[in-house]
Amino acid sequence: MTGFYTTGNPAILFDNIEGPNGVWSATNPSQECLQNDVPAGDQTDPMGFFNQALATGNVANFNLVIPNGCEDGEGNCAPINNRYTQFDAFLAREVPRIMTSPAFGTNDAIIVVYDEDERAGGMAPKNGLGQGGHTACAILSPMVIPGDYHGIVYHYSLLRTVQDGFGISEYLGPANDDLAHPAPLRRAGARRRSTGRHARSTAARAAAGGSGRP
C-alpha cells in the first residue's frame, strides 16, 4: 500500500525481489513483487495472512515481519496511546503463534529487535531515555546457548548470525568485519536457502509486519 517508508518495506531495495529496476507500487506491482514480497495481512487483519501460514506451517525459511505503525514502537494510536504497550501487545500476540507453529522447530529462531532508542535530545542516558543508544535484541530459539554473553553485538552481528544460519559464508559488507561477532547459537544442520520472501503488515503506518528461520 502507499504511504510506507523504505524502512517499512526494505524488500523494495532488492532487485531480485522487486525485479530489475523495480519500483514498489500498490497499484501496479511487478511480477517479482507479487511472488516475493508477501503482505502479512490486510486492513481488516494486518497479520491475518501470516498467521494463517503459521497455522499450516507453510511459511518461508526466512520471514521479516514489521509491525504496522501502531504496533512498531514508533507511533501512539488510540485507544491505547502508548507505543511501548502497543509493541508489547504485538509480541504477546504473535510470538506464541510462531512458537506453536508446525514450522517452528529445533533449528529455528525468533529474533526480536527494538531500535526505537533515540529522540531529539540525543542518546545519552542523562536525556531521560535511559538506554544510551542501546538497541535491544532478543533471540528465542532452542539453539541459544544459555549463560552470559559479554561481547558487542550490533546490526551487522545480527546479519552475520543470519548468514551463518543459512550457511552463507560470503558475508555482506561490514558483516565480514572482525567486530561483527555472531550471536551465541548452536550450529544447526544443513539448511535450505532463504526464499527471500518478506512479510509486511499492511495496516497504515503513522506518516507513511520478527520472526526468522535462520
Helices and strands as residue ranges (DSSP letters): G 6-8, G 10-13, H 15-18, H 31-36, E 37-39, H 48-56, E 65-66, H 83-99, E 109-114, G 125-127, E 136-140, H 155-165, G 173-176, E 198-200, E 211-212
